[in-house]
Amino acid sequence: MNYRNGRDVLPPSLLKELQKYIEGELIYIPKKSSERVGWGVNSGTRQMIERRNNEIYDLHCNGHSVEALTKTYHLSVESIRKVIFKKRAEREADAVNQNLSARR
């Protein structure tokens, strides 16, 4: 994220108005809601976590214990369990949707 001097980008009247509320500090001005991108989309973090969570679930299904996965992925037992439960629910929902599509 680049920081820009308000003096360079704001009209003087708006700059004076903003200085009534905040002066000499950093302020974040969010994008319009219709232009916002989801968390982790631009950086690739969301995709990386999705891949990691799929790996965790697949390893668990192939016999790896929760305790072993906590050591491998440096996550708490509760975090590993949340991933497993969430992935199980997602895959069960996908299976139901595929069955419904196949019947049509």
Backbone as XML, in Angstrom:
<?xml version="1.0"?>
<chain id="A" units="angstrom">
  <residue number="1" name="MET">
    <atom name="N" x="0.861" y="-1.162" z="0.000"/>
    <atom name="CA" x="0.000" y="0.000" z="0.000"/>
    <atom name="C" x="0.904" y="1.220" z="0.000"/>
  </residue>
  <residue number="2" name="ASN">
    <atom name="N" x="0.612" y="2.160" z="-0.878"/>
    <atom name="CA" x="1.379" y="3.394" z="-0.955"/>
    <atom name="C" x="0.692" y="4.491" z="-0.158"/>
  </residue>
  <residue number="3" name="TYR">
    <atom name="N" x="1.498" y="5.268" z="0.543"/>
    <atom name="CA" x="0.971" y="6.404" z="1.288"/>
    <atom name="C" x="1.225" y="7.661" z="0.490"/>
  </residue>
  <residue number="4" name="ARG">
    <atom name="N" x="0.233" y="8.529" z="0.450"/>
    <atom name="CA" x="0.355" y="9.770" z="-0.305"/>
    <atom name="C" x="0.024" y="10.934" z="0.605"/>
  </residue>
  <residue number="5" name="ASN">
    <atom name="N" x="0.667" y="12.034" z="0.386"/>
    <atom name="CA" x="0.441" y="13.236" z="1.169"/>
    <atom name="C" x="-0.901" y="13.840" z="0.775"/>
  </residue>
  <residue number="6" name="GLY">
    <atom name="N" x="-1.748" y="14.073" z="1.768"/>
    <atom name="CA" x="-3.061" y="14.659" z="1.503"/>
    <atom name="C" x="-2.972" y="15.989" z="0.779"/>
  </residue>
  <residue number="7" name="ARG">
    <atom name="N" x="-1.909" y="16.734" z="1.035"/>
    <atom name="CA" x="-1.711" y="18.030" z="0.378"/>
    <atom name="C" x="-1.593" y="17.865" z="-1.132"/>
  </residue>
  <residue number="8" name="ASP">
    <atom name="N" x="-1.093" y="16.683" z="-1.568"/>
    <atom name="CA" x="-0.882" y="16.445" z="-2.997"/>
    <atom name="C" x="-2.127" y="15.930" z="-3.706"/>
  </residue>
  <residue number="9" name="VAL">
    <atom name="N" x="-3.086" y="15.372" z="-2.965"/>
    <atom name="CA" x="-4.211" y="14.716" z="-3.637"/>
    <atom name="C" x="-5.584" y="15.279" z="-3.270"/>
  </residue>
  <residue number="10" name="LEU">
    <atom name="N" x="-5.675" y="16.065" z="-2.206"/>
    <atom name="CA" x="-6.973" y="16.571" z="-1.762"/>
    <atom name="C" x="-7.117" y="18.062" z="-2.041"/>
  </residue>
  <residue number="11" name="PRO">
    <atom name="N" x="-8.325" y="18.495" z="-2.339"/>
    <atom name="CA" x="-8.550" y="19.935" z="-2.460"/>
    <atom name="C" x="-8.309" y="20.599" z="-1.094"/>
  </residue>
  <residue number="12" name="PRO">
    <atom name="N" x="-7.800" y="21.818" z="-1.078"/>
    <atom name="CA" x="-7.484" y="22.482" z="0.191"/>
    <atom name="C" x="-8.650" y="22.529" z="1.179"/>
  </residue>
  <residue number="13" name="SER">
    <atom name="N" x="-9.856" y="22.733" z="0.691"/>
    <atom name="CA" x="-11.002" y="22.812" z="1.602"/>
    <atom name="C" x="-11.260" y="21.456" z="2.291"/>
  </residue>
  <residue number="14" name="LEU">
    <atom name="N" x="-11.109" y="20.368" z="1.560"/>
    <atom name="CA" x="-11.304" y="19.039" z="2.142"/>
    <atom name="C" x="-10.179" y="18.716" z="3.117"/>
  </residue>
  <residue number="15" name="LEU">
    <atom name="N" x="-8.966" y="19.104" z="2.777"/>
    <atom name="CA" x="-7.833" y="18.881" z="3.668"/>
    <atom name="C" x="-8.046" y="19.600" z="5.000"/>
  </residue>
  <residue number="16" name="LYS">
    <atom name="N" x="-8.518" y="20.847" z="4.956"/>
    <atom name="CA" x="-8.792" y="21.600" z="6.193"/>
    <atom name="C" x="-9.882" y="20.916" z="7.015"/>
  </residue>
  <residue number="17" name="GLU">
    <atom name="N" x="-10.909" y="20.410" z="6.353"/>
    <atom name="CA" x="-11.999" y="19.735" z="7.051"/>
    <atom name="C" x="-11.489" y="18.455" z="7.724"/>
  </residue>
  <residue number="18" name="LEU">
    <atom name="N" x="-10.682" y="17.678" z="7.031"/>
    <atom name="CA" x="-10.127" y="16.457" z="7.608"/>
    <atom name="C" x="-9.221" y="16.764" z="8.796"/>
  </residue>
  <residue number="19" name="GLN">
    <atom name="N" x="-8.504" y="17.869" z="8.728"/>
    <atom name="CA" x="-7.589" y="18.235" z="9.812"/>
    <atom name="C" x="-8.331" y="18.572" z="11.104"/>
  </residue>
  <residue number="20" name="LYS">
    <atom name="N" x="-9.616" y="18.837" z="11.009"/>
    <atom name="CA" x="-10.415" y="19.059" z="12.220"/>
    <atom name="C" x="-10.554" y="17.752" z="13.013"/>
  </residue>
  <residue number="21" name="TYR">
    <atom name="N" x="-10.506" y="16.612" z="12.319"/>
    <atom name="CA" x="-10.739" y="15.313" z="12.940"/>
    <atom name="C" x="-9.450" y="14.533" z="13.189"/>
  </residue>
  <residue number="22" name="ILE">
    <atom name="N" x="-8.514" y="14.668" z="12.282"/>
    <atom name="CA" x="-7.263" y="13.914" z="12.394"/>
    <atom name="C" x="-6.171" y="14.747" z="11.752"/>
  </residue>
  <residue number="23" name="GLU">
    <atom name="N" x="-5.041" y="14.844" z="12.462"/>
    <atom name="CA" x="-3.960" y="15.674" z="11.955"/>
    <atom name="C" x="-2.621" y="15.006" z="12.258"/>
  </residue>
  <residue number="24" name="GLY">
    <atom name="N" x="-1.793" y="14.866" z="11.239"/>
    <atom name="CA" x="-0.466" y="14.309" z="11.419"/>
    <atom name="C" x="-0.441" y="12.809" z="11.658"/>
  </residue>
  <residue number="25" name="GLU">
    <atom name="N" x="-1.546" y="12.116" z="11.381"/>
    <atom name="CA" x="-1.611" y="10.662" z="11.554"/>
    <atom name="C" x="-1.955" y="10.015" z="10.227"/>
  </residue>
  <residue number="26" name="LEU">
    <atom name="N" x="-1.720" y="8.714" z="10.154"/>
    <atom name="CA" x="-2.087" y="7.976" z="8.953"/>
    <atom name="C" x="-3.559" y="7.615" z="9.019"/>
  </residue>
  <residue number="27" name="ILE">
    <atom name="N" x="-4.210" y="7.674" z="7.879"/>
    <atom name="CA" x="-5.624" y="7.300" z="7.799"/>
    <atom name="C" x="-5.810" y="6.455" z="6.543"/>
  </residue>
  <residue number="28" name="TYR">
    <atom name="N" x="-6.571" y="5.393" z="6.677"/>
    <atom name="CA" x="-6.859" y="4.526" z="5.547"/>
    <atom name="C" x="-8.209" y="4.919" z="4.981"/>
  </residue>
  <residue number="29" name="ILE">
    <atom name="N" x="-8.272" y="5.119" z="3.690"/>
    <atom name="CA" x="-9.537" y="5.426" z="3.024"/>
    <atom name="C" x="-9.882" y="4.207" z="2.169"/>
  </residue>
  <residue number="30" name="PRO">
    <atom name="N" x="-10.918" y="3.464" z="2.565"/>
    <atom name="CA" x="-11.244" y="2.224" z="1.847"/>
    <atom name="C" x="-11.812" y="2.498" z="0.463"/>
  </residue>
  <residue number="31" name="LYS">
    <atom name="N" x="-11.692" y="1.500" z="-0.383"/>
    <atom name="CA" x="-12.290" y="1.569" z="-1.711"/>
    <atom name="C" x="-13.800" y="1.537" z="-1.561"/>
  </residue>
  <residue number="32" name="LYS">
    <atom name="N" x="-14.480" y="1.943" z="-2.600"/>
    <atom name="CA" x="-15.933" y="1.809" z="-2.610"/>
    <atom name="C" x="-16.263" y="0.331" z="-2.483"/>
  </residue>
  <residue number="33" name="SER">
    <atom name="N" x="-17.346" y="0.011" z="-1.787"/>
    <atom name="CA" x="-17.658" y="-1.393" z="-1.490"/>
    <atom name="C" x="-17.794" y="-2.241" z="-2.748"/>
  </residue>
  <residue number="34" name="SER">
    <atom name="N" x="-18.248" y="-1.669" z="-3.842"/>
    <atom name="CA" x="-18.420" y="-2.446" z="-5.072"/>
    <atom name="C" x="-17.078" y="-2.796" z="-5.710"/>
  </residue>
  <residue number="35" name="GLU">
    <atom name="N" x="-16.009" y="-2.127" z="-5.297"/>
    <atom name="CA" x="-14.695" y="-2.366" z="-5.884"/>
    <atom name="C" x="-13.796" y="-3.195" z="-4.973"/>
  </residue>
  <residue number="36" name="ARG">
    <atom name="N" x="-14.285" y="-3.555" z="-3.811"/>
    <atom name="CA" x="-13.439" y="-4.267" z="-2.851"/>
    <atom name="C" x="-13.205" y="-5.704" z="-3.279"/>
  </residue>
  <residue number="37" name="VAL">
    <atom name="N" x="-12.011" y="-6.151" z="-3.048"/>
    <atom name="CA" x="-11.625" y="-7.526" z="-3.334"/>
    <atom name="C" x="-11.592" y="-8.267" z="-2.006"/>
  </residue>
  <residue number="38" name="GLY">
    <atom name="N" x="-11.950" y="-9.522" z="-2.006"/>
    <atom name="CA" x="-11.958" y="-10.306" z="-0.782"/>
    <atom name="C" x="-10.582" y="-10.445" z="-0.155"/>
  </residue>
  <residue number="39" name="TRP">
    <atom name="N" x="-10.581" y="-10.748" z="1.138"/>
    <atom name="CA" x="-9.328" y="-10.897" z="1.870"/>
    <atom name="C" x="-8.463" y="-11.976" z="1.230"/>
  </residue>
  <residue number="40" name="GLY">
    <atom name="N" x="-7.195" y="-11.667" z="1.019"/>
    <atom name="CA" x="-6.233" y="-12.639" z="0.536"/>
    <atom name="C" x="-6.292" y="-12.959" z="-0.942"/>
  </residue>
  <residue number="41" name="VAL">
    <atom name="N" x="-7.200" y="-12.329" z="-1.677"/>
    <atom name="CA" x="-7.342" y="-12.651" z="-3.099"/>
    <atom name="C" x="-6.145" y="-12.139" z="-3.886"/>
  </residue>
  <residue number="42" name="ASN">
    <atom name="N" x="-5.789" y="-10.880" z="-3.723"/>
    <atom name="CA" x="-4.687" y="-10.297" z="-4.491"/>
    <atom name="C" x="-3.342" y="-10.887" z="-4.119"/>
  </residue>
  <residue number="43" name="SER">
    <atom name="N" x="-3.129" y="-11.175" z="-2.863"/>
    <atom name="CA" x="-1.827" y="-11.661" z="-2.405"/>
    <atom name="C" x="-1.642" y="-13.160" z="-2.637"/>
  </residue>
  <residue number="44" name="GLY">
    <atom name="N" x="-2.717" y="-13.876" z="-2.885"/>
    <atom name="CA" x="-2.633" y="-15.319" z="-3.063"/>
    <atom name="C" x="-2.738" y="-16.093" z="-1.759"/>
  </residue>
  <residue number="45" name="THR">
    <atom name="N" x="-2.896" y="-15.373" z="-0.649"/>
    <atom name="CA" x="-2.965" y="-16.025" z="0.662"/>
    <atom name="C" x="-4.180" y="-16.926" z="0.766"/>
  </residue>
  <residue number="46" name="ARG">
    <atom name="N" x="-5.299" y="-16.483" z="0.240"/>
    <atom name="CA" x="-6.522" y="-17.292" z="0.306"/>
    <atom name="C" x="-6.328" y="-18.636" z="-0.394"/>
  </residue>
  <residue number="47" name="GLN">
    <atom name="N" x="-5.721" y="-18.614" z="-1.575"/>
    <atom name="CA" x="-5.495" y="-19.846" z="-2.321"/>
    <atom name="C" x="-4.497" y="-20.745" z="-1.589"/>
  </residue>
  <residue number="48" name="MET">
    <atom name="N" x="-3.462" y="-20.140" z="-0.988"/>
    <atom name="CA" x="-2.469" y="-20.910" z="-0.260"/>
    <atom name="C" x="-3.104" y="-21.635" z="0.930"/>
  </residue>
  <residue number="49" name="ILE">
    <atom name="N" x="-3.966" y="-20.940" z="1.678"/>
    <atom name="CA" x="-4.633" y="-21.546" z="2.825"/>
    <atom name="C" x="-5.603" y="-22.631" z="2.367"/>
  </residue>
  <residue number="50" name="GLU">
    <atom name="N" x="-6.279" y="-22.401" z="1.262"/>
    <atom name="CA" x="-7.203" y="-23.405" z="0.728"/>
    <atom name="C" x="-6.449" y="-24.685" z="0.358"/>
  </residue>
  <residue number="51" name="ARG">
    <atom name="N" x="-5.285" y="-24.538" z="-0.291"/>
    <atom name="CA" x="-4.457" y="-25.700" z="-0.628"/>
    <atom name="C" x="-3.995" y="-26.420" z="0.634"/>
  </residue>
  <residue number="52" name="ARG">
    <atom name="N" x="-3.530" y="-25.643" z="1.608"/>
    <atom name="CA" x="-3.068" y="-26.229" z="2.874"/>
    <atom name="C" x="-4.192" y="-26.994" z="3.555"/>
  </residue>
  <residue number="53" name="ASN">
    <atom name="N" x="-5.383" y="-26.402" z="3.605"/>
    <atom name="CA" x="-6.513" y="-27.059" z="4.264"/>
    <atom name="C" x="-6.924" y="-28.339" z="3.544"/>
  </residue>
  <residue number="54" name="ASN">
    <atom name="N" x="-6.852" y="-28.335" z="2.213"/>
    <atom name="CA" x="-7.142" y="-29.560" z="1.463"/>
    <atom name="C" x="-6.112" y="-30.643" z="1.779"/>
  </residue>
  <residue number="55" name="GLU">
    <atom name="N" x="-4.843" y="-30.235" z="1.882"/>
    <atom name="CA" x="-3.794" y="-31.194" z="2.248"/>
    <atom name="C" x="-4.056" y="-31.779" z="3.631"/>
  </residue>
  <residue number="56" name="ILE">
    <atom name="N" x="-4.402" y="-30.924" z="4.587"/>
    <atom name="CA" x="-4.675" y="-31.388" z="5.949"/>
    <atom name="C" x="-5.802" y="-32.413" z="5.935"/>
  </residue>
  <residue number="57" name="TYR">
    <atom name="N" x="-6.881" y="-32.102" z="5.243"/>
    <atom name="CA" x="-8.023" y="-33.017" z="5.206"/>
    <atom name="C" x="-7.652" y="-34.340" z="4.533"/>
  </residue>
  <residue number="58" name="ASP">
    <atom name="N" x="-6.948" y="-34.250" z="3.399"/>
    <atom name="CA" x="-6.559" y="-35.470" z="2.690"/>
    <atom name="C" x="-5.634" y="-36.336" z="3.541"/>
  </residue>
  <residue number="59" name="LEU">
    <atom name="N" x="-4.670" y="-35.717" z="4.215"/>
    <atom name="CA" x="-3.768" y="-36.477" z="5.079"/>
    <atom name="C" x="-4.536" y="-37.134" z="6.225"/>
  </residue>
  <residue number="60" name="HIS">
    <atom name="N" x="-5.482" y="-36.405" z="6.796"/>
    <atom name="CA" x="-6.282" y="-36.968" z="7.876"/>
    <atom name="C" x="-7.097" y="-38.170" z="7.370"/>
  </residue>
  <residue number="61" name="CYS">
    <atom name="N" x="-7.668" y="-38.042" z="6.197"/>
    <atom name="CA" x="-8.438" y="-39.150" z="5.617"/>
    <atom name="C" x="-7.549" y="-40.353" z="5.318"/>
  </residue>
  <residue number="62" name="ASN">
    <atom name="N" x="-6.264" y="-40.095" z="5.104"/>
    <atom name="CA" x="-5.321" y="-41.184" z="4.819"/>
    <atom name="C" x="-4.629" y="-41.703" z="6.073"/>
  </residue>
  <residue number="63" name="GLY">
    <atom name="N" x="-5.169" y="-41.355" z="7.250"/>
    <atom name="CA" x="-4.686" y="-41.972" z="8.474"/>
    <atom name="C" x="-3.780" y="-41.149" z="9.363"/>
  </residue>
  <residue number="64" name="HIS">
    <atom name="N" x="-3.434" y="-39.934" z="8.971"/>
    <atom name="CA" x="-2.588" y="-39.103" z="9.827"/>
    <atom name="C" x="-3.411" y="-38.596" z="11.009"/>
  </residue>
  <residue number="65" name="SER">
    <atom name="N" x="-2.818" y="-38.639" z="12.179"/>
    <atom name="CA" x="-3.532" y="-38.192" z="13.376"/>
    <atom name="C" x="-3.561" y="-36.667" z="13.455"/>
  </residue>
  <residue number="66" name="VAL">
    <atom name="N" x="-4.512" y="-36.166" z="14.217"/>
    <atom name="CA" x="-4.617" y="-34.723" z="14.433"/>
    <atom name="C" x="-3.332" y="-34.212" z="15.069"/>
  </residue>
  <residue number="67" name="GLU">
    <atom name="N" x="-2.786" y="-34.957" z="16.010"/>
    <atom name="CA" x="-1.564" y="-34.542" z="16.699"/>
    <atom name="C" x="-0.391" y="-34.435" z="15.731"/>
  </residue>
  <residue number="68" name="ALA">
    <atom name="N" x="-0.283" y="-35.384" z="14.804"/>
    <atom name="CA" x="0.795" y="-35.333" z="13.811"/>
    <atom name="C" x="0.619" y="-34.119" z="12.896"/>
  </residue>
  <residue number="69" name="LEU">
    <atom name="N" x="-0.626" y="-33.824" z="12.529"/>
    <atom name="CA" x="-0.887" y="-32.679" z="11.658"/>
    <atom name="C" x="-0.577" y="-31.355" z="12.364"/>
  </residue>
  <residue number="70" name="THR">
    <atom name="N" x="-0.799" y="-31.305" z="13.679"/>
    <atom name="CA" x="-0.473" y="-30.070" z="14.411"/>
    <atom name="C" x="1.021" y="-29.793" z="14.347"/>
  </residue>
  <residue number="71" name="LYS">
    <atom name="N" x="1.829" y="-30.838" z="14.412"/>
    <atom name="CA" x="3.282" y="-30.661" z="14.346"/>
    <atom name="C" x="3.732" y="-30.301" z="12.934"/>
  </residue>
  <residue number="72" name="THR">
    <atom name="N" x="3.121" y="-30.906" z="11.950"/>
    <atom name="CA" x="3.496" y="-30.651" z="10.558"/>
    <atom name="C" x="3.140" y="-29.226" z="10.135"/>
  </residue>
  <residue number="73" name="TYR">
    <atom name="N" x="1.942" y="-28.776" z="10.498"/>
    <atom name="CA" x="1.446" y="-27.478" z="10.025"/>
    <atom name="C" x="1.546" y="-26.365" z="11.062"/>
  </residue>
  <residue number="74" name="HIS">
    <atom name="N" x="2.074" y="-26.688" z="12.244"/>
    <atom name="CA" x="2.260" y="-25.688" z="13.309"/>
    <atom name="C" x="0.951" y="-24.971" z="13.645"/>
  </residue>
  <residue number="75" name="LEU">
    <atom name="N" x="-0.117" y="-25.754" z="13.753"/>
    <atom name="CA" x="-1.432" y="-25.245" z="14.127"/>
    <atom name="C" x="-1.886" y="-25.948" z="15.400"/>
  </residue>
  <residue number="76" name="SER">
    <atom name="N" x="-2.834" y="-25.364" z="16.094"/>
    <atom name="CA" x="-3.365" y="-25.981" z="17.306"/>
    <atom name="C" x="-4.269" y="-27.157" z="16.945"/>
  </residue>
  <residue number="77" name="VAL">
    <atom name="N" x="-4.509" y="-28.006" z="17.927"/>
    <atom name="CA" x="-5.418" y="-29.137" z="17.740"/>
    <atom name="C" x="-6.780" y="-28.622" z="17.294"/>
  </residue>
  <residue number="78" name="GLU">
    <atom name="N" x="-7.251" y="-27.568" z="17.952"/>
    <atom name="CA" x="-8.568" y="-27.015" z="17.608"/>
    <atom name="C" x="-8.606" y="-26.497" z="16.165"/>
  </residue>
  <residue number="79" name="SER">
    <atom name="N" x="-7.540" y="-25.860" z="15.715"/>
    <atom name="CA" x="-7.499" y="-25.362" z="14.330"/>
    <atom name="C" x="-7.530" y="-26.513" z="13.327"/>
  </residue>
  <residue number="80" name="ILE">
    <atom name="N" x="-6.773" y="-27.558" z="13.608"/>
    <atom name="CA" x="-6.769" y="-28.722" z="12.716"/>
    <atom name="C" x="-8.168" y="-29.344" z="12.669"/>
  </residue>
  <residue number="81" name="ARG">
    <atom name="N" x="-8.810" y="-29.475" z="13.827"/>
    <atom name="CA" x="-10.162" y="-30.049" z="13.859"/>
    <atom name="C" x="-11.152" y="-29.190" z="13.078"/>
  </residue>
  <residue number="82" name="LYS">
    <atom name="N" x="-11.042" y="-27.876" z="13.199"/>
    <atom name="CA" x="-11.930" y="-26.986" z="12.447"/>
    <atom name="C" x="-11.758" y="-27.193" z="10.951"/>
  </residue>
  <residue number="83" name="VAL">
    <atom name="N" x="-10.509" y="-27.303" z="10.508"/>
    <atom name="CA" x="-10.246" y="-27.531" z="9.090"/>
    <atom name="C" x="-10.882" y="-28.841" z="8.639"/>
  </residue>
  <residue number="84" name="ILE">
    <atom name="N" x="-10.695" y="-29.893" z="9.417"/>
    <atom name="CA" x="-11.232" y="-31.215" z="9.060"/>
    <atom name="C" x="-12.755" y="-31.177" z="8.993"/>
  </residue>
  <residue number="85" name="PHE">
    <atom name="N" x="-13.400" y="-30.595" z="9.998"/>
    <atom name="CA" x="-14.860" y="-30.534" z="10.003"/>
    <atom name="C" x="-15.390" y="-29.701" z="8.842"/>
  </residue>
  <residue number="86" name="LYS">
    <atom name="N" x="-14.733" y="-28.582" z="8.570"/>
    <atom name="CA" x="-15.183" y="-27.713" z="7.482"/>
    <atom name="C" x="-15.028" y="-28.410" z="6.132"/>
  </residue>
  <residue number="87" name="LYS">
    <atom name="N" x="-13.871" y="-29.026" z="5.907"/>
    <atom name="CA" x="-13.633" y="-29.709" z="4.631"/>
    <atom name="C" x="-14.576" y="-30.898" z="4.453"/>
  </residue>
  <residue number="88" name="ARG">
    <atom name="N" x="-14.822" y="-31.624" z="5.538"/>
    <atom name="CA" x="-15.753" y="-32.757" z="5.465"/>
    <atom name="C" x="-17.143" y="-32.257" z="5.036"/>
  </residue>
  <residue number="89" name="ALA">
    <atom name="N" x="-17.597" y="-31.176" z="5.653"/>
    <atom name="CA" x="-18.910" y="-30.621" z="5.323"/>
    <atom name="C" x="-18.955" y="-30.135" z="3.876"/>
  </residue>
  <residue number="90" name="GLU">
    <atom name="N" x="-17.886" y="-29.472" z="3.438"/>
    <atom name="CA" x="-17.835" y="-28.987" z="2.053"/>
    <atom name="C" x="-17.900" y="-30.138" z="1.064"/>
  </residue>
  <residue number="91" name="ARG">
    <atom name="N" x="-17.129" y="-31.176" z="1.320"/>
    <atom name="CA" x="-17.090" y="-32.304" z="0.384"/>
    <atom name="C" x="-18.393" y="-33.094" z="0.392"/>
  </residue>
  <residue number="92" name="GLU">
    <atom name="N" x="-19.027" y="-33.201" z="1.560"/>
    <atom name="CA" x="-20.333" y="-33.865" z="1.614"/>
    <atom name="C" x="-21.368" y="-33.063" z="0.840"/>
  </residue>
  <residue number="93" name="ALA">
    <atom name="N" x="-21.327" y="-31.739" z="0.973"/>
    <atom name="CA" x="-22.257" y="-30.880" z="0.231"/>
    <atom name="C" x="-22.007" y="-30.997" z="-1.269"/>
  </residue>
  <residue number="94" name="ASP">
    <atom name="N" x="-20.734" y="-31.051" z="-1.666"/>
    <atom name="CA" x="-20.411" y="-31.219" z="-3.088"/>
    <atom name="C" x="-20.948" y="-32.543" z="-3.620"/>
  </residue>
  <residue number="95" name="ALA">
    <atom name="N" x="-20.830" y="-33.598" z="-2.823"/>
    <atom name="CA" x="-21.321" y="-34.915" z="-3.246"/>
    <atom name="C" x="-22.836" y="-34.889" z="-3.429"/>
  </residue>
  <residue number="96" name="VAL">
    <atom name="N" x="-23.532" y="-34.237" z="-2.508"/>
    <atom name="CA" x="-24.995" y="-34.131" z="-2.616"/>
    <atom name="C" x="-25.364" y="-33.356" z="-3.873"/>
  </residue>
  <residue number="97" name="ASN">
    <atom name="N" x="-24.676" y="-32.254" z="-4.124"/>
    <atom name="CA" x="-24.962" y="-31.448" z="-5.320"/>
    <atom name="C" x="-24.685" y="-32.218" z="-6.598"/>
  </residue>
  <residue number="98" name="GLN">
    <atom name="N" x="-23.626" y="-33.024" z="-6.618"/>
    <atom name="CA" x="-23.321" y="-33.831" z="-7.797"/>
    <atom name="C" x="-24.399" y="-34.881" z="-8.025"/>
  </residue>
  <residue number="99" name="ASN">
    <atom name="N" x="-24.885" y="-35.488" z="-6.945"/>
    <atom name="CA" x="-25.960" y="-36.483" z="-7.072"/>
    <atom name="C" x="-27.234" y="-35.849" z="-7.610"/>
  </residue>
  <residue number="100" name="LEU">
    <atom name="N" x="-27.542" y="-34.664" z="-7.112"/>
    <atom name="CA" x="-28.737" y="-33.965" z="-7.595"/>
    <atom name="C" x="-28.595" y="-33.603" z="-9.067"/>
  </residue>
  <residue number="101" name="SER">
    <atom name="N" x="-27.417" y="-33.166" z="-9.475"/>
    <atom name="CA" x="-27.180" y="-32.817" z="-10.880"/>
    <atom name="C" x="-27.262" y="-34.040" z="-11.765"/>
  </residue>
  <residue number="102" name="ALA">
    <atom name="N" x="-26.774" y="-35.165" z="-11.295"/>
    <atom name="CA" x="-26.780" y="-36.390" z="-12.083"/>
    <atom name="C" x="-28.199" y="-36.915" z="-12.297"/>
  </residue>
  <residue number="103" name="ARG">
    <atom name="N" x="-29.090" y="-36.648" z="-11.374"/>
    <atom name="CA" x="-30.471" y="-37.132" z="-11.483"/>
    <atom name="C" x="-31.300" y="-36.322" z="-12.475"/>
  </residue>
  <residue number="104" name="ARG">
    <atom name="N" x="-30.838" y="-35.153" z="-12.812"/>
    <atom name="CA" x="-31.621" y="-34.279" z="-13.725"/>
    <atom name="C" x="-31.484" y="-34.665" z="-15.129"/>
  </residue>
</chain>
